[in-house]
């Protein structure tokens, strides 16, 4: 035969996490804030993008 019977019940979900210490929560929040500030410091343009004209030059042959 091909199996049969009823499927077993899924396991019970884990219990919800308990409240954390205030020091742990403050440290996590300060670390998240530090990472956000570090990421925002890497953006070099504004919402309009780069508005200055590009500085390009014409290619020339070597020695001329």
N, CA, C and O atoms as a CHARMM CRD file, in Angstrom:
* protein
*
  256
    1    1 UNK  N      0.82500  -1.17500   0.00000 PROA 1      0.00000
    2    1 UNK  CA     0.00000   0.00000   0.00000 PROA 1      0.00000
    3    1 UNK  C      0.87700   1.25000   0.00000 PROA 1      0.00000
    4    1 UNK  O      2.10000   1.16900   0.11600 PROA 1      0.00000
    5    2 UNK  N      0.24000   2.38100  -0.12900 PROA 2      0.00000
    6    2 UNK  CA     0.95000   3.64700  -0.26700 PROA 2      0.00000
    7    2 UNK  C      0.81800   4.51100   0.98400 PROA 2      0.00000
    8    2 UNK  O      0.30200   5.62400   0.87800 PROA 2      0.00000
    9    3 UNK  N      1.22400   4.09500   2.08000 PROA 3      0.00000
   10    3 UNK  CA     1.18500   4.93200   3.27400 PROA 3      0.00000
   11    3 UNK  C     -0.10200   4.75000   4.03300 PROA 3      0.00000
   12    3 UNK  O     -0.32600   3.70100   4.63700 PROA 3      0.00000
   13    4 UNK  N     -0.93800   5.73900   4.01300 PROA 4      0.00000
   14    4 UNK  CA    -2.19800   5.67200   4.72400 PROA 4      0.00000
   15    4 UNK  C     -2.07400   6.32000   6.09000 PROA 4      0.00000
   16    4 UNK  O     -0.98300   6.72100   6.49700 PROA 4      0.00000
   17    5 UNK  N     -3.14400   6.41700   6.77000 PROA 5      0.00000
   18    5 UNK  CA    -3.13700   7.03300   8.08700 PROA 5      0.00000
   19    5 UNK  C     -3.22100   8.54300   7.98200 PROA 5      0.00000
   20    5 UNK  O     -3.12200   9.09500   6.88600 PROA 5      0.00000
   21    6 UNK  N     -3.39900   9.20700   9.09000 PROA 6      0.00000
   22    6 UNK  CA    -3.50400  10.67000   9.08400 PROA 6      0.00000
   23    6 UNK  C     -2.12900  11.28600   9.34300 PROA 6      0.00000
   24    6 UNK  O     -1.29100  10.69000  10.01900 PROA 6      0.00000
   25    7 UNK  N     -1.90400  12.49300   8.79400 PROA 7      0.00000
   26    7 UNK  CA    -0.61200  13.15600   9.03000 PROA 7      0.00000
   27    7 UNK  C     -0.48700  13.58500  10.49900 PROA 7      0.00000
   28    7 UNK  O     -1.47700  13.88500  11.16700 PROA 7      0.00000
   29    8 UNK  N      0.74600  13.60300  10.96900 PROA 8      0.00000
   30    8 UNK  CA     0.95900  13.99400  12.36000 PROA 8      0.00000
   31    8 UNK  C      0.79600  15.50400  12.52300 PROA 8      0.00000
   32    8 UNK  O      0.97800  16.25500  11.56500 PROA 8      0.00000
   33    9 UNK  N      0.46400  15.94000  13.70100 PROA 9      0.00000
   34    9 UNK  CA     0.25500  17.35900  13.99100 PROA 9      0.00000
   35    9 UNK  C      1.61400  18.08600  13.98500 PROA 9      0.00000
   36    9 UNK  O      2.61900  17.51400  14.40600 PROA 9      0.00000
   37   10 UNK  N      1.64800  19.34400  13.51000 PROA 10     0.00000
   38   10 UNK  CA     2.91300  20.09800  13.51600 PROA 10     0.00000
   39   10 UNK  C      3.33700  20.40000  14.95000 PROA 10     0.00000
   40   10 UNK  O      2.50300  20.44200  15.85400 PROA 10     0.00000
   41   11 UNK  N      4.64400  20.61000  15.15500 PROA 11     0.00000
   42   11 UNK  CA     5.11000  20.91200  16.51800 PROA 11     0.00000
   43   11 UNK  C      4.58500  22.27300  16.98900 PROA 11     0.00000
   44   11 UNK  O      4.26200  23.13700  16.17500 PROA 11     0.00000
   45   12 UNK  N      4.50500  22.44600  18.27100 PROA 12     0.00000
   46   12 UNK  CA     4.01600  23.69400  18.85200 PROA 12     0.00000
   47   12 UNK  C      5.03400  24.81000  18.58100 PROA 12     0.00000
   48   12 UNK  O      6.23700  24.54700  18.58200 PROA 12     0.00000
   49   13 UNK  N      4.57400  26.05900  18.34900 PROA 13     0.00000
   50   13 UNK  CA     5.50400  27.16800  18.10700 PROA 13     0.00000
   51   13 UNK  C      6.30400  27.47500  19.37800 PROA 13     0.00000
   52   13 UNK  O      5.84900  27.20200  20.48900 PROA 13     0.00000
   53   14 UNK  N      7.50100  28.04700  19.19900 PROA 14     0.00000
   54   14 UNK  CA     8.30200  28.39200  20.37800 PROA 14     0.00000
   55   14 UNK  C      7.63600  29.52200  21.17200 PROA 14     0.00000
   56   14 UNK  O      6.85000  30.28900  20.61500 PROA 14     0.00000
   57   15 UNK  N      7.93900  29.62700  22.44400 PROA 15     0.00000
   58   15 UNK  CA     7.33400  30.69200  23.24600 PROA 15     0.00000
   59   15 UNK  C      7.85800  32.06100  22.80700 PROA 15     0.00000
   60   15 UNK  O      8.96700  32.14900  22.28100 PROA 15     0.00000
   61   16 UNK  N      7.08100  33.12800  23.01200 PROA 16     0.00000
   62   16 UNK  CA     7.53600  34.46800  22.61700 PROA 16     0.00000
   63   16 UNK  C      8.75800  34.87700  23.44100 PROA 16     0.00000
   64   16 UNK  O      8.92800  34.42800  24.57400 PROA 16     0.00000
   65   17 UNK  N      9.60600  35.72900  22.86600 PROA 17     0.00000
   66   17 UNK  CA    10.79900  36.14500  23.60700 PROA 17     0.00000
   67   17 UNK  C     10.42400  36.96300  24.84200 PROA 17     0.00000
   68   17 UNK  O      9.41400  37.66700  24.85900 PROA 17     0.00000
   69   18 UNK  N     11.24400  36.85400  25.85400 PROA 18     0.00000
   70   18 UNK  CA    11.00200  37.59600  27.08700 PROA 18     0.00000
   71   18 UNK  C     11.57800  39.00300  26.94000 PROA 18     0.00000
   72   18 UNK  O     12.40400  39.25700  26.06400 PROA 18     0.00000
   73   19 UNK  N     11.13600  39.90400  27.80000 PROA 19     0.00000
   74   19 UNK  CA    11.62200  41.27500  27.72500 PROA 19     0.00000
   75   19 UNK  C     13.11700  41.30500  27.99600 PROA 19     0.00000
   76   19 UNK  O     13.63600  40.54600  28.81500 PROA 19     0.00000
   77   20 UNK  N     13.79400  42.19900  27.28700 PROA 20     0.00000
   78   20 UNK  CA    15.24000  42.29900  27.41100 PROA 20     0.00000
   79   20 UNK  C     15.60800  43.38300  28.41600 PROA 20     0.00000
   80   20 UNK  O     14.80000  44.24000  28.77400 PROA 20     0.00000
   81   21 UNK  N     16.84400  43.31100  28.84800 PROA 21     0.00000
   82   21 UNK  CA    17.38900  44.29000  29.76900 PROA 21     0.00000
   83   21 UNK  C     17.45100  45.65600  29.07600 PROA 21     0.00000
   84   21 UNK  O     17.69900  45.72200  27.87200 PROA 21     0.00000
   85   22 UNK  N     17.23300  46.73200  29.81100 PROA 22     0.00000
   86   22 UNK  CA    17.24400  48.07600  29.23700 PROA 22     0.00000
   87   22 UNK  C     18.61400  48.41100  28.65900 PROA 22     0.00000
   88   22 UNK  O     18.69200  49.11700  27.65400 PROA 22     0.00000
   89   23 UNK  N     19.68200  47.93000  29.25800 PROA 23     0.00000
   90   23 UNK  CA    21.02900  48.18600  28.74600 PROA 23     0.00000
   91   23 UNK  C     21.25300  47.53500  27.39300 PROA 23     0.00000
   92   23 UNK  O     21.90800  48.11100  26.52400 PROA 23     0.00000
   93   24 UNK  N     20.71200  46.33600  27.21000 PROA 24     0.00000
   94   24 UNK  CA    20.85300  45.63400  25.93200 PROA 24     0.00000
   95   24 UNK  C     20.07300  46.36600  24.84700 PROA 24     0.00000
   96   24 UNK  O     20.56000  46.52600  23.72800 PROA 24     0.00000
   97   25 UNK  N     18.87300  46.80600  25.17700 PROA 25     0.00000
   98   25 UNK  CA    18.04200  47.52300  24.21400 PROA 25     0.00000
   99   25 UNK  C     18.71200  48.84400  23.83400 PROA 25     0.00000
  100   25 UNK  O     18.73300  49.19900  22.65600 PROA 25     0.00000
  101   26 UNK  N     19.25400  49.57100  24.79800 PROA 26     0.00000
  102   26 UNK  CA    19.91900  50.84600  24.51600 PROA 26     0.00000
  103   26 UNK  C     21.16000  50.63800  23.65400 PROA 26     0.00000
  104   26 UNK  O     21.41900  51.42600  22.74500 PROA 26     0.00000
  105   27 UNK  N     21.92400  49.59200  23.92700 PROA 27     0.00000
  106   27 UNK  CA    23.11900  49.31600  23.13500 PROA 27     0.00000
  107   27 UNK  C     22.74800  48.96600  21.70000 PROA 27     0.00000
  108   27 UNK  O     23.40600  49.41300  20.76100 PROA 27     0.00000
  109   28 UNK  N     21.69900  48.17000  21.52800 PROA 28     0.00000
  110   28 UNK  CA    21.25400  47.80700  20.17700 PROA 28     0.00000
  111   28 UNK  C     20.76900  49.04700  19.42500 PROA 28     0.00000
  112   28 UNK  O     21.08900  49.22100  18.24900 PROA 28     0.00000
  113   29 UNK  N     20.00400  49.90600  20.09300 PROA 29     0.00000
  114   29 UNK  CA    19.50200  51.11400  19.44400 PROA 29     0.00000
  115   29 UNK  C     20.63700  52.05300  19.05600 PROA 29     0.00000
  116   29 UNK  O     20.61100  52.63700  17.97200 PROA 29     0.00000
  117   30 UNK  N     21.63800  52.20700  19.93000 PROA 30     0.00000
  118   30 UNK  CA    22.75900  53.08500  19.60100 PROA 30     0.00000
  119   30 UNK  C     23.58400  52.51200  18.45600 PROA 30     0.00000
  120   30 UNK  O     24.10000  53.27100  17.63500 PROA 30     0.00000
  121   31 UNK  N     23.72000  51.19400  18.38200 PROA 31     0.00000
  122   31 UNK  CA    24.44700  50.56600  17.27900 PROA 31     0.00000
  123   31 UNK  C     23.69400  50.76700  15.96400 PROA 31     0.00000
  124   31 UNK  O     24.30900  51.04500  14.93400 PROA 31     0.00000
  125   32 UNK  N     22.37600  50.63000  15.99200 PROA 32     0.00000
  126   32 UNK  CA    21.58300  50.86500  14.78900 PROA 32     0.00000
  127   32 UNK  C     21.68400  52.31900  14.34700 PROA 32     0.00000
  128   32 UNK  O     21.78000  52.59100  13.15000 PROA 32     0.00000
  129   33 UNK  N     21.66500  53.24900  15.28200 PROA 33     0.00000
  130   33 UNK  CA    21.78500  54.66900  14.94800 PROA 33     0.00000
  131   33 UNK  C     23.15500  54.96800  14.35700 PROA 33     0.00000
  132   33 UNK  O     23.26800  55.73500  13.40200 PROA 33     0.00000
  133   34 UNK  N     24.19500  54.36500  14.92200 PROA 34     0.00000
  134   34 UNK  CA    25.55800  54.57200  14.40700 PROA 34     0.00000
  135   34 UNK  C     25.66200  54.06400  12.96900 PROA 34     0.00000
  136   34 UNK  O     26.27300  54.71700  12.12300 PROA 34     0.00000
  137   35 UNK  N     25.07400  52.91400  12.69400 PROA 35     0.00000
  138   35 UNK  CA    25.12000  52.36500  11.33800 PROA 35     0.00000
  139   35 UNK  C     24.34300  53.22800  10.36100 PROA 35     0.00000
  140   35 UNK  O     24.77800  53.42500   9.22600 PROA 35     0.00000
  141   36 UNK  N     23.18900  53.75000  10.79200 PROA 36     0.00000
  142   36 UNK  CA    22.41400  54.62700   9.91100 PROA 36     0.00000
  143   36 UNK  C     23.18400  55.90600   9.60000 PROA 36     0.00000
  144   36 UNK  O     23.19100  56.37000   8.46000 PROA 36     0.00000
  145   37 UNK  N     23.83000  56.47100  10.61200 PROA 37     0.00000
  146   37 UNK  CA    24.59300  57.70300  10.40000 PROA 37     0.00000
  147   37 UNK  C     25.78200  57.44400   9.48300 PROA 37     0.00000
  148   37 UNK  O     26.09600  58.28100   8.63600 PROA 37     0.00000
  149   38 UNK  N     26.44500  56.30900   9.63300 PROA 38     0.00000
  150   38 UNK  CA    27.58700  55.97700   8.78400 PROA 38     0.00000
  151   38 UNK  C     27.13600  55.78800   7.34000 PROA 38     0.00000
  152   38 UNK  O     27.83900  56.19800   6.41600 PROA 38     0.00000
  153   39 UNK  N     25.98500  55.18100   7.13600 PROA 39     0.00000
  154   39 UNK  CA    25.48900  54.96100   5.77900 PROA 39     0.00000
  155   39 UNK  C     25.06500  56.28000   5.14300 PROA 39     0.00000
  156   39 UNK  O     25.26300  56.46600   3.94200 PROA 39     0.00000
  157   40 UNK  N     24.49500  57.18800   5.90600 PROA 40     0.00000
  158   40 UNK  CA    24.04600  58.44900   5.33000 PROA 40     0.00000
  159   40 UNK  C     25.22200  59.36200   5.00000 PROA 40     0.00000
  160   40 UNK  O     25.08000  60.26000   4.17000 PROA 40     0.00000
  161   41 UNK  N     26.37400  59.15700   5.62500 PROA 41     0.00000
  162   41 UNK  CA    27.54200  59.97400   5.33400 PROA 41     0.00000
  163   41 UNK  C     28.21400  59.58700   4.02500 PROA 41     0.00000
  164   41 UNK  O     29.08100  60.32100   3.55100 PROA 41     0.00000
  165   42 UNK  N     27.85000  58.47300   3.43200 PROA 42     0.00000
  166   42 UNK  CA    28.48400  58.05200   2.18900 PROA 42     0.00000
  167   42 UNK  C     27.77600  58.58900   0.95600 PROA 42     0.00000
  168   42 UNK  O     28.30000  58.45300  -0.15000 PROA 42     0.00000
  169   43 UNK  N     26.61000  59.19100   1.10500 PROA 43     0.00000
  170   43 UNK  CA    25.89300  59.72900  -0.04400 PROA 43     0.00000
  171   43 UNK  C     26.49600  61.08800  -0.38300 PROA 43     0.00000
  172   43 UNK  O     26.46700  62.01000   0.43200 PROA 43     0.00000
  173   44 UNK  N     27.04400  61.20500  -1.59800 PROA 44     0.00000
  174   44 UNK  CA    27.76900  62.41100  -1.96700 PROA 44     0.00000
  175   44 UNK  C     26.93900  63.36600  -2.82100 PROA 44     0.00000
  176   44 UNK  O     27.37900  64.48700  -3.07900 PROA 44     0.00000
  177   45 UNK  N     25.77600  62.96400  -3.25600 PROA 45     0.00000
  178   45 UNK  CA    24.95100  63.85000  -4.06800 PROA 45     0.00000
  179   45 UNK  C     23.62500  64.10000  -3.36900 PROA 45     0.00000
  180   45 UNK  O     23.23500  63.36800  -2.45900 PROA 45     0.00000
  181   46 UNK  N     22.95100  65.12800  -3.80400 PROA 46     0.00000
  182   46 UNK  CA    21.64400  65.45000  -3.25900 PROA 46     0.00000
  183   46 UNK  C     20.55100  64.75200  -4.04500 PROA 46     0.00000
  184   46 UNK  O     20.83600  63.89000  -4.87600 PROA 46     0.00000
  185   47 UNK  N     19.30300  65.11600  -3.79000 PROA 47     0.00000
  186   47 UNK  CA    18.19900  64.47100  -4.50700 PROA 47     0.00000
  187   47 UNK  C     18.18400  64.80100  -6.00000 PROA 47     0.00000
  188   47 UNK  O     17.58100  64.06300  -6.77800 PROA 47     0.00000
  189   48 UNK  N     18.83600  65.89600  -6.42200 PROA 48     0.00000
  190   48 UNK  CA    18.87800  66.26500  -7.83500 PROA 48     0.00000
  191   48 UNK  C     20.00000  65.55800  -8.59100 PROA 48     0.00000
  192   48 UNK  O     20.06800  65.64300  -9.81700 PROA 48     0.00000
  193   49 UNK  N     20.87100  64.86900  -7.87900 PROA 49     0.00000
  194   49 UNK  CA    22.00400  64.21600  -8.52300 PROA 49     0.00000
  195   49 UNK  C     23.15600  65.19700  -8.69000 PROA 49     0.00000
  196   49 UNK  O     23.18200  66.24300  -8.04100 PROA 49     0.00000
  197   50 UNK  N     24.09000  64.87000  -9.54000 PROA 50     0.00000
  198   50 UNK  CA    25.22800  65.74100  -9.80700 PROA 50     0.00000
  199   50 UNK  C     24.78100  66.77700 -10.82600 PROA 50     0.00000
  200   50 UNK  O     24.35300  66.42300 -11.92500 PROA 50     0.00000
  201   51 UNK  N     24.87800  68.05900 -10.46900 PROA 51     0.00000
  202   51 UNK  CA    24.42100  69.12200 -11.36200 PROA 51     0.00000
  203   51 UNK  C     25.56700  69.78700 -12.10900 PROA 51     0.00000
  204   51 UNK  O     25.31800  70.54800 -13.04300 PROA 51     0.00000
  205   52 UNK  N     26.81100  69.52700 -11.73100 PROA 52     0.00000
  206   52 UNK  CA    27.96500  70.11600 -12.40800 PROA 52     0.00000
  207   52 UNK  C     28.23200  69.35900 -13.70300 PROA 52     0.00000
  208   52 UNK  O     27.99800  68.15300 -13.77600 PROA 52     0.00000
  209   53 UNK  N     28.72200  70.06100 -14.72700 PROA 53     0.00000
  210   53 UNK  CA    29.03200  69.35900 -15.98200 PROA 53     0.00000
  211   53 UNK  C     30.22000  68.41300 -15.77900 PROA 53     0.00000
  212   53 UNK  O     31.10400  68.66500 -14.96000 PROA 53     0.00000
  213   54 UNK  N     30.21600  67.34600 -16.53000 PROA 54     0.00000
  214   54 UNK  CA    31.27700  66.35400 -16.42200 PROA 54     0.00000
  215   54 UNK  C     32.57300  66.90500 -17.02000 PROA 54     0.00000
  216   54 UNK  O     32.54300  67.57600 -18.05200 PROA 54     0.00000
  217   55 UNK  N     33.68600  66.63100 -16.39100 PROA 55     0.00000
  218   55 UNK  CA    34.98900  67.05500 -16.90200 PROA 55     0.00000
  219   55 UNK  C     35.55500  65.91200 -17.73500 PROA 55     0.00000
  220   55 UNK  O     36.05600  64.92100 -17.20300 PROA 55     0.00000
  221   56 UNK  N     35.46500  66.07200 -19.05500 PROA 56     0.00000
  222   56 UNK  CA    35.95300  65.04500 -19.96600 PROA 56     0.00000
  223   56 UNK  C     36.99200  65.64000 -20.88300 PROA 56     0.00000
  224   56 UNK  O     37.08600  66.86100 -21.00900 PROA 56     0.00000
  225   57 UNK  N     37.77100  64.79500 -21.52200 PROA 57     0.00000
  226   57 UNK  CA    38.76300  65.26900 -22.47400 PROA 57     0.00000
  227   57 UNK  C     38.72700  64.35700 -23.69400 PROA 57     0.00000
  228   57 UNK  O     38.21200  63.24000 -23.64400 PROA 57     0.00000
  229   58 UNK  N     39.28700  64.86400 -24.79000 PROA 58     0.00000
  230   58 UNK  CA    39.32600  64.11300 -26.02700 PROA 58     0.00000
  231   58 UNK  C     40.55600  63.22600 -26.01300 PROA 58     0.00000
  232   58 UNK  O     41.63200  63.66600 -25.61000 PROA 58     0.00000
  233   59 UNK  N     40.40900  61.97700 -26.44900 PROA 59     0.00000
  234   59 UNK  CA    41.54300  61.07600 -26.50500 PROA 59     0.00000
  235   59 UNK  C     42.51500  61.51300 -27.59000 PROA 59     0.00000
  236   59 UNK  O     42.09500  61.93800 -28.66600 PROA 59     0.00000
  237   60 UNK  N     43.78600  61.41300 -27.32200 PROA 60     0.00000
  238   60 UNK  CA    44.80700  61.73000 -28.30400 PROA 60     0.00000
  239   60 UNK  C     45.76900  60.55700 -28.40600 PROA 60     0.00000
  240   60 UNK  O     45.82200  59.70200 -27.52100 PROA 60     0.00000
  241   61 UNK  N     46.52200  60.52600 -29.48700 PROA 61     0.00000
  242   61 UNK  CA    47.51300  59.49200 -29.63000 PROA 61     0.00000
  243   61 UNK  C     48.68000  59.78000 -28.71300 PROA 61     0.00000
  244   61 UNK  O     48.99600  60.93900 -28.44200 PROA 61     0.00000
  245   62 UNK  N     49.31500  58.73900 -28.23800 PROA 62     0.00000
  246   62 UNK  CA    50.44100  58.88500 -27.34700 PROA 62     0.00000
  247   62 UNK  C     51.58500  59.59700 -28.06800 PROA 62     0.00000
  248   62 UNK  O     51.97000  59.18500 -29.16200 PROA 62     0.00000
  249   63 UNK  N     52.12400  60.63800 -27.48400 PROA 63     0.00000
  250   63 UNK  CA    53.25100  61.36700 -28.05300 PROA 63     0.00000
  251   63 UNK  C     52.85100  62.54600 -28.91100 PROA 63     0.00000
  252   63 UNK  O     53.73100  63.24800 -29.40800 PROA 63     0.00000
  253   64 UNK  N     51.60100  62.79400 -29.10900 PROA 64     0.00000
  254   64 UNK  CA    51.19300  63.95200 -29.90900 PROA 64     0.00000
  255   64 UNK  C     50.55700  64.99800 -29.05700 PROA 64     0.00000
  256   64 UNK  O     50.15200  66.04400 -29.56400 PROA 64     0.00000
